[in-house]
């Protein structure tokens, strides 16, 4: 398991999943923080998956949506956690899975 900061990435062109708190925050605030992180990572040459850009399950089923996001996360090289990720049950689950599977985890 590798821990690094945003500015210590030495390999270019990684597939990166961004995780963080979404529920309970104003949509504009959520979108801004995820898009800022995604933009910085894309500028470094990475391919970024941001869950705020993924549509919610048509029936609004949060668990189904989270399962689909985890499937996507598992295809990525790294998982980046935004501040306050600890306040999100979904991000906590994503972190647990990433760590148990030995994925590279980065905290912002």
Secondary structure by P-SEA (a helix, b strand, c coil): ccccccccccccccbbbbbcccccccaaaaaaaaaaaaaaaaaabbbbbbcccccccccccaaaaaaaaaaaaaaccbbbbcccccccaaaaaaaaaaaaaccccccc
